[in-house]
Amino acid sequence: MFKFSYIMVAPPKDFGPFADFERALGRLAELGYRGVEFSITHPLGFDVDALERALKATGLALPSLLTGWSYFNEGLSLCSPDPAVRDRAVQRLLGHLDVAARFNALLVVGQMQGFRSDEPDEKAANERIVDCLRRVARAAETKGVILVLEPVNHLQVGFNHTVAQALDLIRRVGSPALRPMVDTLHMNIEEKSLTDPILTAGAALTHVHLCETNGSLLGSGHLDFPAVFRALSDVRYDGFISVKIYQGASWEEGASGAMAFLKAMRLN
């Protein structure tokens, strides 16, 4: 049986009083989700102890934390030609490791790789990304945290758009703390198949984002959900599947509609 979490596109600080975020967690639990995923910001915008209490009260896990906020809000890029920017990006990820360790959460790295506007030379960019991730991964190993590299489509990041490219970069970093994940939205744009990348990642696959082809309510696009779930079953994937809906619905409409859609598929 698959276990689902829900991605709150807005970080906790954007909900206003933390009590509002706590109520949102309770609603997710009522709907049948087993976890919640959100962006980690700097400063955090929430009290870590309060989050721990809220998760315990609702029975939700925090399977992963998204790190792209630091690129779009702080300009921190792992591929930047400026070593000071790269160092700040590494330090930001290192700082997130403590929060991730406390909640046994994965740390998702995707958009912090940067864009071609940061570094047009793909070879130079990937050399810098490898060097930076190697530094973070070494620290992650000591803290027992897993980093997952997200292949993101070419409109939203500059490098490593496919699972094959991500696996190659992971091999170059050479750390057991860095593993692959997939996102069905990005696969729909970049891959020739929705299933082959999952099968290629195989047992190494560590996280999944489930997103409709139009980024909206599940079932409103053309994603082949049965094929995706068959492939996940084939590789015996047992991690969290985080539902991502970032347009066309409020978070509650998206979460409610997605759970109804998934239950109708009778995945168990």
KOLPADREN-896196 format. One line per field, with one value per residue: x, y, z of N, C-alpha, C, O in turn. Coordinates in nm, 2 decimals. Layout:
BEGIN
nX c(X|...);
nY c(Y|...);
nZ c(Z|...);
caX c(X|...);
caY c(Y|...);
caZ c(Z|...);
cX c(X|...);
cY c(Y|...);
cZ c(Z|...);
oX c(X|...);
oY c(Y|...);
oZ c(Z|...);
***
This chain:
BEGIN
nX c(0.08|0.06|0.20|0.09|0.19|0.14|0.22|0.27|0.25|0.30|0.53|0.54|0.56|0.42|0.15|0.07|-0.01|0.13|-0.06|-0.25|-0.12|-0.09|-0.36|-0.40|-0.24|-0.38|-0.61|-0.51|-0.44|-0.70|-0.80|-0.66|-0.39|-0.05|0.17|0.34|0.49|0.71|0.85|1.17|1.28|1.48|1.51|1.37|1.10|0.92|0.87|1.07|1.02|0.75|0.65|0.72|0.55|0.30|0.31|0.32|0.08|-0.10|-0.03|0.12|0.40|0.71|0.82|1.00|1.20|1.18|1.42|1.44|1.36|1.56|1.71|1.55|1.48|1.70|1.91|2.09|2.30|2.42|2.58|2.70|2.93|3.06|3.25|3.19|2.91|2.85|2.96|2.79|2.56|2.61|2.65|2.40|2.25|2.39|2.31|2.04|2.05|2.04|1.77|1.64|1.75|1.64|1.37|1.39|1.38|1.40|1.62|1.55|1.71|1.71|1.62|1.81|2.04|2.06|2.04|2.10|2.15|2.29|2.52|2.64|2.79|2.76|2.93|3.11|2.93|2.82|3.05|3.09|2.85|2.87|3.10|3.00|2.78|2.91|3.04|2.83|2.70|2.89|2.87|2.61|2.62|2.74|2.54|2.33|2.14|1.96|2.01|1.82|1.84|1.66|1.54|1.47|1.26|1.37|1.27|1.26|1.50|1.85|2.01|2.07|1.82|1.70|1.64|1.85|2.06|2.07|2.14|2.39|2.53|2.50|2.65|2.90|2.93|2.95|2.86|2.68|2.48|2.35|2.08|1.85|1.54|1.21|0.98|0.67|0.56|0.79|0.91|0.72|0.77|1.05|1.13|1.13|0.96|0.73|0.77|1.01|1.23|1.17|1.21|1.47|1.60|1.53|1.59|1.72|1.57|1.43|1.25|0.93|0.75|0.42|0.26|0.02|0.01|-0.05|0.00|-0.22|-0.53|-0.54|-0.60|-0.70|-0.53|-0.32|-0.18|-0.06|-0.16|-0.20|0.01|0.24|0.21|0.22|0.49|0.62|0.54|0.67|0.94|0.93|0.89|0.88|0.87|0.76|0.50|0.46|0.20|0.17|0.03|0.00|-0.14|-0.46|-0.62|-0.71|-0.50|-0.64|-0.86|-0.71|-0.58|-0.80|-0.93|-0.73|-0.69|-0.94|-0.94|-0.72|-0.80|-1.02|-0.88|-0.81|-0.57|-0.46);
nY c(-0.12|0.22|0.52|0.84|1.18|1.54|1.82|2.13|2.42|2.68|2.80|2.74|2.99|3.16|3.12|3.28|3.32|3.05|2.87|2.85|2.70|2.47|2.39|2.33|2.11|1.93|1.90|1.78|1.53|1.44|1.39|1.17|1.17|1.08|1.23|1.55|1.79|2.06|2.39|2.48|2.76|3.06|3.30|3.02|3.06|2.94|2.77|2.51|2.33|2.36|2.28|2.01|1.93|1.97|1.79|1.55|1.56|1.54|1.31|1.30|1.26|1.42|1.39|1.50|1.80|2.09|2.28|2.48|2.75|2.90|2.96|3.12|3.33|3.41|3.40|3.19|2.97|2.66|2.64|2.88|3.11|3.26|3.20|3.28|3.29|3.03|2.91|3.02|2.90|2.63|2.64|2.72|2.48|2.30|2.41|2.34|2.07|2.00|2.04|1.87|1.63|1.61|1.56|1.33|1.37|1.39|1.59|1.78|1.86|2.06|2.30|2.47|2.41|2.60|2.82|2.84|3.10|3.17|3.02|2.96|2.75|2.42|2.20|2.33|2.42|2.18|2.06|2.24|2.20|1.93|1.94|2.11|1.96|1.74|1.83|1.89|1.64|1.49|1.59|1.53|1.26|1.21|1.31|1.14|1.20|1.20|1.32|1.41|1.42|1.61|1.57|1.83|2.01|2.18|2.44|2.53|2.48|2.48|2.25|1.89|1.74|1.50|1.16|0.99|1.18|1.28|1.05|1.01|1.24|1.19|0.96|1.07|1.24|1.05|0.96|0.78|0.93|1.08|1.05|0.94|1.10|1.12|1.33|1.35|1.55|1.68|1.46|1.41|1.63|1.61|1.34|1.04|0.84|0.76|0.56|0.42|0.58|0.54|0.27|0.25|0.40|0.23|0.03|0.23|0.45|0.71|0.91|1.05|1.28|1.34|1.47|1.63|1.67|1.93|2.06|2.10|1.99|1.65|1.42|1.62|1.66|1.48|1.27|0.94|0.77|0.50|0.36|0.48|0.40|0.13|0.10|0.19|0.00|-0.22|-0.17|-0.20|0.02|0.19|0.43|0.77|0.92|1.23|1.45|1.70|2.00|2.30|2.49|2.63|2.55|2.58|2.50|2.32|2.24|2.11|1.91|1.76|1.69|1.54|1.32|1.19|1.12|0.94|0.75|0.64|0.51|0.27|0.18|0.01);
nZ c(0.00|-0.09|0.06|0.12|0.11|0.14|-0.04|0.08|-0.08|-0.01|0.24|0.60|0.73|0.56|0.62|0.82|1.16|1.34|1.43|1.24|1.04|1.19|1.20|0.94|0.91|1.06|0.91|0.68|0.79|0.86|0.61|0.53|0.47|0.53|0.57|0.54|0.33|0.27|0.18|0.31|0.47|0.52|0.76|0.95|1.01|1.17|1.49|1.58|1.79|1.82|1.57|1.59|1.79|1.67|1.46|1.60|1.73|1.52|1.40|1.17|0.94|0.85|0.56|0.38|0.29|0.10|-0.09|-0.27|-0.23|-0.13|-0.36|-0.52|-0.34|-0.21|-0.39|-0.40|-0.54|-0.66|-0.88|-0.93|-1.07|-0.88|-0.61|-0.35|-0.34|-0.40|-0.17|0.03|-0.05|0.00|0.28|0.36|0.30|0.46|0.71|0.70|0.75|1.02|1.09|0.92|1.02|1.27|1.22|1.07|0.80|0.44|0.24|-0.03|-0.32|-0.59|-0.76|-0.65|-0.79|-0.99|-1.28|-1.64|-1.69|-1.47|-1.50|-1.81|-1.91|-1.92|-1.85|-1.67|-1.48|-1.38|-1.26|-1.05|-0.91|-0.84|-0.67|-0.46|-0.37|-0.28|-0.06|0.11|0.12|0.26|0.52|0.56|0.58|0.83|0.99|0.95|0.75|0.44|0.12|-0.16|-0.51|-0.73|-1.06|-1.26|-1.48|-1.79|-1.79|-1.54|-1.41|-1.47|-1.52|-1.54|-1.60|-1.65|-1.52|-1.58|-1.62|-1.36|-1.21|-1.31|-1.21|-0.94|-0.91|-0.97|-0.74|-0.54|-0.29|-0.03|0.08|-0.10|-0.32|-0.58|-0.70|-0.83|-1.02|-1.14|-1.31|-1.41|-1.54|-1.74|-1.91|-1.98|-2.02|-2.22|-2.15|-1.89|-1.72|-1.76|-1.64|-1.37|-1.34|-1.41|-1.21|-1.00|-0.71|-0.59|-0.59|-0.40|-0.33|-0.43|-0.63|-0.70|-0.96|-1.16|-1.52|-1.58|-1.35|-1.19|-1.04|-0.96|-1.23|-1.40|-1.61|-1.83|-1.72|-1.70|-1.46|-1.37|-1.50|-1.38|-1.11|-1.14|-1.22|-0.99|-0.81|-0.93|-0.88|-0.61|-0.45|-0.15|-0.01|0.07|-0.12|-0.25|-0.30|-0.54|-0.60|-0.76|-0.89|-0.98|-0.77|-0.42|-0.14|0.02|-0.14|-0.33|-0.19|-0.08|-0.32|-0.45|-0.27|-0.28|-0.55|-0.56|-0.38|-0.52|-0.72|-0.60|-0.49|-0.30);
caX c(0.00|0.14|0.17|0.09|0.20|0.09|0.31|0.21|0.34|0.34|0.60|0.46|0.56|0.32|0.02|0.04|0.01|0.16|-0.18|-0.32|-0.05|-0.13|-0.50|-0.39|-0.19|-0.49|-0.70|-0.44|-0.45|-0.84|-0.82|-0.60|-0.25|0.04|0.28|0.34|0.61|0.70|0.98|1.24|1.32|1.58|1.50|1.27|0.96|0.84|0.94|1.09|0.95|0.60|0.63|0.73|0.43|0.19|0.32|0.29|-0.07|-0.18|0.02|0.18|0.54|0.77|0.91|1.11|1.19|1.22|1.52|1.45|1.33|1.69|1.76|1.46|1.47|1.84|2.00|2.20|2.31|2.54|2.66|2.74|3.08|3.11|3.27|3.12|2.77|2.85|2.98|2.67|2.46|2.65|2.63|2.25|2.21|2.44|2.23|1.91|2.07|2.00|1.62|1.61|1.79|1.55|1.25|1.41|1.33|1.49|1.64|1.54|1.79|1.67|1.64|1.94|2.15|2.07|2.00|2.20|2.18|2.40|2.64|2.60|2.87|2.71|3.04|3.16|2.83|2.81|3.17|3.07|2.74|2.93|3.19|2.92|2.70|3.00|3.07|2.70|2.68|2.98|2.81|2.48|2.65|2.76|2.41|2.23|2.04|1.96|1.98|1.77|1.85|1.54|1.56|1.37|1.26|1.46|1.21|1.27|1.64|1.94|2.09|2.03|1.67|1.65|1.68|1.98|2.16|2.08|2.21|2.53|2.58|2.51|2.77|3.02|2.95|3.01|2.82|2.55|2.38|2.28|2.01|1.76|1.40|1.14|0.86|0.60|0.55|0.92|0.93|0.63|0.83|1.18|1.16|1.06|0.87|0.70|0.80|1.15|1.31|1.15|1.27|1.62|1.64|1.51|1.59|1.78|1.47|1.41|1.14|0.85|0.65|0.31|0.20|-0.05|0.08|-0.08|0.02|-0.34|-0.60|-0.51|-0.71|-0.74|-0.44|-0.32|-0.08|-0.09|-0.14|-0.18|0.14|0.33|0.20|0.27|0.63|0.66|0.52|0.77|1.07|0.90|0.90|0.80|0.88|0.64|0.47|0.41|0.12|0.20|-0.07|0.05|-0.22|-0.60|-0.70|-0.65|-0.43|-0.74|-0.93|-0.62|-0.56|-0.92|-0.96|-0.63|-0.71|-1.06|-0.89|-0.63|-0.88|-1.09|-0.79|-0.80|-0.42|-0.42);
caY c(0.00|0.34|0.62|0.97|1.31|1.65|1.94|2.27|2.50|2.79|2.76|2.77|3.13|3.23|3.09|3.37|3.25|2.90|2.79|2.83|2.59|2.35|2.35|2.27|1.97|1.85|1.87|1.67|1.40|1.40|1.35|1.04|1.18|1.04|1.32|1.68|1.84|2.21|2.45|2.53|2.90|3.12|3.22|2.92|3.11|2.86|2.72|2.37|2.25|2.37|2.19|1.87|1.90|1.96|1.66|1.44|1.57|1.50|1.18|1.32|1.26|1.52|1.30|1.58|1.94|2.15|2.38|2.58|2.88|2.98|3.01|3.23|3.44|3.45|3.39|3.09|2.87|2.57|2.65|3.02|3.13|3.33|3.11|3.32|3.25|2.88|2.88|3.05|2.79|2.51|2.67|2.71|2.34|2.24|2.45|2.27|1.93|1.98|2.03|1.74|1.52|1.61|1.50|1.22|1.41|1.40|1.72|1.78|1.96|2.07|2.43|2.53|2.39|2.72|2.83|2.87|3.24|3.18|2.96|2.90|2.63|2.30|2.13|2.40|2.42|2.05|2.05|2.31|2.13|1.81|1.98|2.16|1.85|1.65|1.89|1.87|1.50|1.44|1.63|1.46|1.12|1.22|1.34|1.05|1.27|1.17|1.42|1.36|1.51|1.61|1.61|1.93|2.04|2.28|2.57|2.56|2.47|2.48|2.13|1.76|1.74|1.36|1.07|0.95|1.28|1.29|0.93|1.03|1.33|1.12|0.88|1.16|1.29|0.93|0.95|0.71|1.02|1.14|0.95|1.00|1.10|1.16|1.41|1.31|1.67|1.70|1.35|1.43|1.72|1.58|1.20|0.97|0.75|0.79|0.44|0.38|0.64|0.48|0.14|0.28|0.43|0.10|0.03|0.35|0.56|0.74|1.00|1.07|1.38|1.31|1.60|1.62|1.73|2.07|2.12|2.13|1.88|1.52|1.38|1.73|1.66|1.35|1.18|0.80|0.73|0.35|0.32|0.53|0.32|-0.01|0.10|0.20|-0.14|-0.31|-0.15|-0.22|0.15|0.19|0.56|0.86|0.98|1.36|1.51|1.84|2.08|2.43|2.59|2.59|2.51|2.61|2.38|2.23|2.18|2.02|1.79|1.68|1.63|1.44|1.20|1.13|1.06|0.83|0.64|0.59|0.42|0.15|0.14|-0.09);
caZ c(0.00|-0.10|0.16|0.06|0.18|0.06|-0.05|0.10|-0.17|0.08|0.36|0.72|0.76|0.48|0.67|0.93|1.29|1.32|1.46|1.11|0.98|1.27|1.16|0.80|0.93|1.11|0.80|0.60|0.86|0.85|0.47|0.51|0.44|0.63|0.58|0.48|0.28|0.25|0.16|0.42|0.44|0.61|0.88|0.93|1.01|1.27|1.60|1.56|1.89|1.79|1.46|1.64|1.87|1.58|1.38|1.69|1.75|1.40|1.35|1.04|0.93|0.76|0.49|0.31|0.29|-0.03|-0.06|-0.38|-0.18|-0.11|-0.49|-0.57|-0.25|-0.16|-0.50|-0.36|-0.65|-0.65|-1.00|-0.95|-1.09|-0.77|-0.50|-0.23|-0.36|-0.38|-0.02|0.11|-0.08|0.08|0.42|0.38|0.30|0.58|0.82|0.70|0.79|1.16|1.10|0.85|1.10|1.38|1.17|0.98|0.67|0.33|0.19|-0.17|-0.39|-0.74|-0.81|-0.60|-0.89|-1.06|-1.42|-1.74|-1.67|-1.36|-1.56|-1.94|-1.95|-1.85|-1.78|-1.55|-1.38|-1.31|-1.18|-0.93|-0.84|-0.78|-0.56|-0.36|-0.31|-0.21|0.07|0.18|0.14|0.36|0.64|0.57|0.62|0.97|1.06|0.91|0.66|0.30|0.02|-0.29|-0.62|-0.81|-1.20|-1.28|-1.62|-1.83|-1.77|-1.40|-1.36|-1.58|-1.54|-1.49|-1.62|-1.66|-1.42|-1.62|-1.58|-1.21|-1.17|-1.34|-1.12|-0.81|-0.92|-0.96|-0.60|-0.48|-0.15|-0.01|0.13|-0.22|-0.39|-0.68|-0.68|-0.95|-1.02|-1.27|-1.39|-1.48|-1.63|-1.85|-2.00|-2.01|-2.04|-2.33|-2.09|-1.75|-1.64|-1.77|-1.54|-1.24|-1.35|-1.42|-1.07|-0.93|-0.57|-0.54|-0.59|-0.26|-0.31|-0.55|-0.63|-0.79|-1.00|-1.28|-1.63|-1.59|-1.22|-1.12|-0.97|-1.02|-1.32|-1.49|-1.72|-1.91|-1.66|-1.69|-1.32|-1.35|-1.54|-1.28|-0.99|-1.17|-1.22|-0.85|-0.76|-0.99|-0.81|-0.47|-0.38|-0.02|0.05|0.06|-0.25|-0.21|-0.40|-0.56|-0.68|-0.74|-0.95|-1.01|-0.66|-0.30|-0.09|0.08|-0.25|-0.40|-0.10|-0.08|-0.45|-0.48|-0.19|-0.34|-0.68|-0.53|-0.32|-0.63|-0.79|-0.52|-0.50|-0.20);
cX c(0.09|0.10|0.19|0.11|0.16|0.19|0.24|0.30|0.39|0.41|0.52|0.45|0.46|0.18|-0.02|0.08|0.03|0.04|-0.26|-0.25|-0.08|-0.27|-0.49|-0.33|-0.30|-0.59|-0.64|-0.46|-0.60|-0.86|-0.76|-0.45|-0.17|0.16|0.26|0.48|0.60|0.84|1.04|1.30|1.43|1.54|1.38|1.13|0.86|0.93|0.95|1.02|0.80|0.57|0.63|0.60|0.31|0.19|0.28|0.14|-0.15|-0.14|0.09|0.34|0.58|0.87|1.03|1.09|1.25|1.32|1.53|1.42|1.45|1.75|1.68|1.45|1.60|1.94|2.12|2.20|2.44|2.63|2.72|2.89|3.14|3.13|3.21|2.97|2.76|2.87|2.86|2.56|2.49|2.62|2.48|2.21|2.27|2.36|2.09|1.93|2.02|1.84|1.58|1.64|1.69|1.42|1.26|1.36|1.44|1.51|1.65|1.62|1.76|1.71|1.76|2.06|2.17|2.03|2.12|2.24|2.28|2.53|2.60|2.67|2.83|2.82|3.09|3.06|2.82|2.94|3.15|2.96|2.79|3.01|3.10|2.84|2.79|3.03|2.94|2.68|2.77|2.93|2.68|2.51|2.67|2.64|2.30|2.11|2.06|1.92|1.92|1.78|1.73|1.57|1.44|1.38|1.33|1.40|1.23|1.41|1.73|2.01|2.02|1.87|1.61|1.70|1.82|2.09|2.18|2.16|2.36|2.60|2.59|2.63|2.90|3.04|3.00|2.98|2.69|2.45|2.31|2.22|1.91|1.62|1.34|1.02|0.79|0.58|0.68|0.94|0.84|0.69|0.96|1.21|1.08|0.95|0.85|0.74|0.95|1.24|1.29|1.22|1.42|1.67|1.63|1.51|1.65|1.68|1.42|1.30|1.06|0.76|0.55|0.24|0.14|0.03|0.06|-0.05|-0.10|-0.40|-0.56|-0.63|-0.75|-0.64|-0.44|-0.21|-0.14|-0.07|-0.12|-0.04|0.25|0.33|0.24|0.42|0.68|0.65|0.63|0.90|1.05|0.93|0.82|0.81|0.75|0.63|0.40|0.33|0.15|0.09|-0.04|-0.03|-0.36|-0.68|-0.63|-0.58|-0.53|-0.82|-0.84|-0.60|-0.68|-0.95|-0.86|-0.65|-0.83|-1.02|-0.81|-0.71|-0.97|-1.01|-0.77|-0.66|-0.38|-0.49);
cY c(0.12|0.44|0.75|1.09|1.42|1.77|2.07|2.36|2.62|2.74|2.80|2.92|3.21|3.21|3.19|3.31|3.10|2.82|2.76|2.71|2.46|2.30|2.28|2.13|1.88|1.81|1.77|1.54|1.35|1.34|1.21|1.05|1.14|1.13|1.45|1.72|1.99|2.26|2.50|2.66|2.94|3.27|3.12|2.97|3.03|2.81|2.57|2.28|2.25|2.28|2.04|1.83|1.89|1.83|1.55|1.44|1.52|1.36|1.18|1.31|1.38|1.45|1.38|1.73|1.99|2.27|2.49|2.72|2.96|3.02|3.13|3.35|3.49|3.45|3.29|2.98|2.79|2.58|2.79|3.02|3.20|3.23|3.15|3.28|3.10|2.84|2.91|2.95|2.67|2.53|2.67|2.57|2.27|2.28|2.38|2.12|1.90|1.96|1.90|1.62|1.50|1.54|1.38|1.25|1.41|1.55|1.72|1.89|1.95|2.20|2.51|2.50|2.52|2.71|2.85|3.02|3.26|3.13|2.90|2.77|2.51|2.22|2.20|2.40|2.29|2.02|2.12|2.24|2.01|1.84|2.03|2.04|1.75|1.70|1.87|1.73|1.44|1.47|1.55|1.31|1.12|1.24|1.24|1.10|1.22|1.29|1.35|1.46|1.50|1.65|1.70|1.97|2.16|2.42|2.62|2.54|2.45|2.35|2.01|1.74|1.60|1.28|1.02|1.05|1.29|1.17|0.95|1.13|1.27|1.03|0.96|1.21|1.17|0.92|0.87|0.80|1.09|1.04|1.02|1.00|1.13|1.25|1.39|1.43|1.69|1.58|1.36|1.53|1.67|1.43|1.14|0.88|0.79|0.67|0.40|0.45|0.58|0.35|0.15|0.31|0.31|0.12|0.15|0.47|0.59|0.84|1.02|1.19|1.34|1.43|1.58|1.70|1.88|2.14|2.14|2.00|1.75|1.47|1.49|1.74|1.52|1.26|1.04|0.75|0.58|0.31|0.36|0.44|0.18|-0.01|0.11|0.07|-0.23|-0.29|-0.16|-0.09|0.16|0.33|0.64|0.90|1.12|1.42|1.65|1.90|2.23|2.54|2.54|2.55|2.56|2.48|2.28|2.16|2.08|1.89|1.70|1.61|1.52|1.31|1.12|1.06|0.94|0.71|0.57|0.49|0.28|0.09|0.03|-0.22);
cZ c(0.00|0.01|0.10|0.16|0.09|0.07|-0.03|0.03|-0.09|0.20|0.48|0.75|0.68|0.52|0.78|1.06|1.27|1.35|1.34|1.04|1.06|1.22|1.02|0.81|0.97|1.00|0.70|0.66|0.85|0.71|0.44|0.47|0.56|0.66|0.52|0.44|0.25|0.23|0.29|0.39|0.54|0.64|0.86|0.93|1.10|1.38|1.58|1.66|1.86|1.67|1.50|1.71|1.77|1.50|1.47|1.71|1.64|1.35|1.21|1.05|0.84|0.68|0.42|0.32|0.16|0.00|-0.17|-0.34|-0.17|-0.25|-0.52|-0.47|-0.20|-0.27|-0.48|-0.46|-0.64|-0.77|-1.02|-0.98|-0.97|-0.65|-0.37|-0.23|-0.33|-0.23|0.06|0.08|0.00|0.22|0.45|0.39|0.42|0.70|0.82|0.75|0.93|1.17|1.03|0.95|1.22|1.34|1.08|0.84|0.56|0.30|0.04|-0.23|-0.54|-0.79|-0.76|-0.69|-0.97|-1.21|-1.51|-1.74|-1.56|-1.42|-1.69|-1.97|-1.86|-1.78|-1.66|-1.44|-1.30|-1.22|-1.05|-0.84|-0.77|-0.66|-0.44|-0.29|-0.24|-0.07|0.16|0.22|0.25|0.50|0.67|0.62|0.77|1.05|1.03|0.83|0.52|0.22|-0.10|-0.40|-0.71|-0.96|-1.23|-1.42|-1.66|-1.82|-1.63|-1.33|-1.48|-1.62|-1.49|-1.48|-1.62|-1.54|-1.46|-1.59|-1.43|-1.16|-1.19|-1.24|-0.98|-0.80|-0.90|-0.81|-0.52|-0.33|-0.13|0.04|0.02|-0.30|-0.49|-0.64|-0.82|-0.92|-1.15|-1.36|-1.48|-1.58|-1.75|-1.96|-2.06|-2.06|-2.16|-2.28|-1.94|-1.66|-1.65|-1.67|-1.40|-1.23|-1.35|-1.28|-0.98|-0.78|-0.51|-0.52|-0.44|-0.23|-0.44|-0.53|-0.74|-0.83|-1.14|-1.39|-1.64|-1.45|-1.14|-1.06|-1.04|-1.11|-1.41|-1.60|-1.79|-1.85|-1.66|-1.55|-1.30|-1.39|-1.44|-1.16|-1.02|-1.16|-1.08|-0.78|-0.80|-0.92|-0.66|-0.39|-0.26|0.05|0.03|-0.09|-0.22|-0.33|-0.41|-0.65|-0.66|-0.82|-0.97|-0.90|-0.53|-0.24|-0.04|-0.03|-0.32|-0.32|-0.10|-0.21|-0.48|-0.40|-0.24|-0.47|-0.65|-0.47|-0.43|-0.72|-0.73|-0.53|-0.40|-0.23);
oX c(0.18|-0.01|0.29|0.06|0.14|0.23|0.15|0.42|0.50|0.36|0.43|0.35|0.41|0.08|-0.14|0.18|-0.03|0.03|-0.32|-0.32|-0.10|-0.29|-0.56|-0.38|-0.31|-0.64|-0.71|-0.49|-0.62|-0.94|-0.79|-0.39|-0.21|0.24|0.16|0.57|0.50|0.94|0.97|1.37|1.47|1.55|1.30|1.05|0.74|1.05|0.85|0.96|0.73|0.46|0.54|0.55|0.22|0.09|0.21|0.07|-0.26|-0.21|0.11|0.40|0.50|0.99|1.13|0.98|1.35|1.30|1.61|1.46|1.45|1.83|1.73|1.42|1.61|2.05|2.22|2.10|2.55|2.74|2.79|2.97|3.27|3.03|3.17|2.92|2.67|2.80|2.83|2.49|2.40|2.57|2.44|2.13|2.20|2.33|2.04|1.83|1.96|1.79|1.50|1.56|1.65|1.36|1.17|1.30|1.56|1.42|1.74|1.60|1.77|1.80|1.80|2.16|2.28|1.99|2.23|2.35|2.35|2.63|2.54|2.62|2.85|2.80|3.11|3.09|2.81|2.92|3.18|2.97|2.76|3.00|3.13|2.83|2.74|3.03|2.96|2.64|2.73|2.93|2.65|2.43|2.62|2.63|2.19|2.00|2.18|1.82|1.96|1.74|1.70|1.62|1.32|1.48|1.36|1.48|1.22|1.43|1.68|2.06|1.94|1.81|1.50|1.80|1.91|2.20|2.29|2.24|2.45|2.71|2.69|2.70|2.99|3.16|3.08|3.06|2.60|2.33|2.22|2.28|1.89|1.57|1.41|0.96|0.85|0.57|0.67|1.00|0.89|0.67|0.99|1.30|0.98|0.86|0.93|0.74|1.00|1.33|1.39|1.28|1.49|1.77|1.71|1.45|1.63|1.71|1.38|1.26|1.12|0.69|0.58|0.17|0.20|0.11|0.15|-0.08|-0.09|-0.32|-0.56|-0.75|-0.83|-0.67|-0.55|-0.17|-0.25|0.04|-0.03|0.01|0.34|0.43|0.30|0.48|0.78|0.73|0.68|0.98|1.15|0.98|0.70|0.78|0.65|0.72|0.29|0.38|0.15|0.08|-0.06|0.00|-0.39|-0.80|-0.51|-0.60|-0.52|-0.85|-0.89|-0.60|-0.67|-0.98|-0.90|-0.64|-0.83|-1.06|-0.83|-0.68|-0.99|-1.07|-0.72|-0.64|-0.28|-0.48);
oY c(0.14|0.43|0.78|1.09|1.40|1.80|2.10|2.39|2.67|2.65|2.88|2.96|3.32|3.27|3.19|3.25|3.04|2.71|2.66|2.63|2.36|2.18|2.19|2.04|1.77|1.70|1.68|1.44|1.23|1.24|1.15|0.95|1.15|1.11|1.47|1.69|2.03|2.19|2.55|2.68|2.87|3.34|3.13|2.92|3.05|2.80|2.50|2.18|2.15|2.22|1.96|1.72|1.80|1.77|1.45|1.33|1.46|1.30|1.08|1.34|1.44|1.44|1.32|1.77|1.94|2.34|2.58|2.82|3.08|3.12|3.24|3.46|3.60|3.50|3.31|2.90|2.84|2.53|2.81|2.95|3.21|3.18|3.06|3.25|3.06|2.75|2.83|2.91|2.60|2.44|2.62|2.53|2.19|2.20|2.35|2.06|1.80|1.88|1.83|1.53|1.39|1.46|1.33|1.16|1.43|1.63|1.66|2.01|1.85|2.22|2.61|2.56|2.55|2.60|2.88|3.06|3.37|3.19|2.79|2.69|2.51|2.18|2.13|2.39|2.29|1.95|2.06|2.23|1.98|1.78|1.99|2.04|1.69|1.62|1.84|1.69|1.36|1.39|1.52|1.26|1.02|1.20|1.25|1.05|1.21|1.35|1.24|1.58|1.39|1.76|1.66|1.98|2.25|2.52|2.74|2.57|2.42|2.33|2.01|1.73|1.58|1.31|1.00|1.01|1.31|1.19|0.91|1.11|1.30|1.02|0.91|1.22|1.20|0.88|0.89|0.76|1.17|0.95|1.14|0.93|1.16|1.24|1.41|1.41|1.71|1.60|1.33|1.51|1.69|1.41|1.20|0.83|0.85|0.68|0.36|0.38|0.57|0.31|0.07|0.26|0.29|0.20|0.18|0.57|0.49|0.85|1.01|1.20|1.31|1.49|1.52|1.79|1.95|2.26|2.20|1.91|1.74|1.48|1.47|1.82|1.46|1.17|1.02|0.69|0.54|0.22|0.28|0.40|0.11|-0.10|0.05|0.03|-0.31|-0.39|-0.13|-0.09|0.13|0.34|0.59|0.91|1.12|1.44|1.73|1.86|2.28|2.66|2.42|2.52|2.58|2.38|2.16|2.05|1.97|1.78|1.58|1.49|1.41|1.20|1.00|0.94|0.84|0.60|0.45|0.40|0.19|-0.02|-0.03|-0.32);
oZ c(0.08|0.06|0.03|0.27|-0.03|0.18|-0.11|0.07|-0.11|0.27|0.47|0.80|0.73|0.47|0.82|1.07|1.19|1.30|1.33|0.97|0.99|1.21|1.00|0.74|0.93|1.00|0.65|0.59|0.83|0.70|0.35|0.44|0.67|0.74|0.45|0.51|0.20|0.25|0.38|0.28|0.63|0.54|0.76|0.85|1.09|1.36|1.56|1.63|1.88|1.67|1.46|1.70|1.79|1.47|1.43|1.72|1.66|1.26|1.15|1.15|0.77|0.71|0.39|0.35|0.11|0.09|-0.16|-0.41|-0.20|-0.25|-0.56|-0.52|-0.15|-0.25|-0.53|-0.47|-0.61|-0.77|-1.12|-0.91|-0.96|-0.60|-0.29|-0.12|-0.26|-0.18|0.15|0.17|0.05|0.29|0.56|0.48|0.48|0.79|0.93|0.78|0.96|1.24|1.09|0.95|1.25|1.42|1.03|0.78|0.60|0.33|-0.02|-0.20|-0.61|-0.86|-0.82|-0.68|-1.01|-1.25|-1.47|-1.78|-1.56|-1.39|-1.69|-2.05|-1.74|-1.67|-1.55|-1.32|-1.18|-1.12|-0.94|-0.72|-0.66|-0.55|-0.33|-0.17|-0.14|0.02|0.28|0.33|0.33|0.59|0.78|0.70|0.84|1.17|1.09|0.83|0.47|0.24|-0.14|-0.38|-0.76|-0.98|-1.22|-1.49|-1.57|-1.83|-1.60|-1.22|-1.59|-1.73|-1.40|-1.38|-1.59|-1.48|-1.37|-1.54|-1.38|-1.07|-1.12|-1.20|-0.91|-0.70|-0.84|-0.77|-0.43|-0.25|-0.21|0.05|0.05|-0.35|-0.48|-0.55|-0.91|-0.81|-1.26|-1.48|-1.60|-1.69|-1.86|-2.08|-2.18|-2.14|-2.20|-2.35|-1.88|-1.54|-1.55|-1.61|-1.33|-1.13|-1.29|-1.24|-0.89|-0.72|-0.39|-0.45|-0.37|-0.12|-0.55|-0.42|-0.85|-0.75|-1.23|-1.36|-1.69|-1.44|-1.03|-1.03|-1.16|-1.06|-1.51|-1.69|-1.80|-1.92|-1.62|-1.53|-1.23|-1.32|-1.41|-1.11|-0.93|-1.11|-1.04|-0.70|-0.73|-0.90|-0.58|-0.28|-0.27|0.17|-0.02|-0.16|-0.16|-0.44|-0.31|-0.77|-0.55|-0.82|-0.98|-0.91|-0.53|-0.30|-0.06|-0.02|-0.36|-0.37|-0.10|-0.21|-0.54|-0.45|-0.25|-0.50|-0.72|-0.50|-0.42|-0.78|-0.79|-0.57|-0.42|-0.16);
***
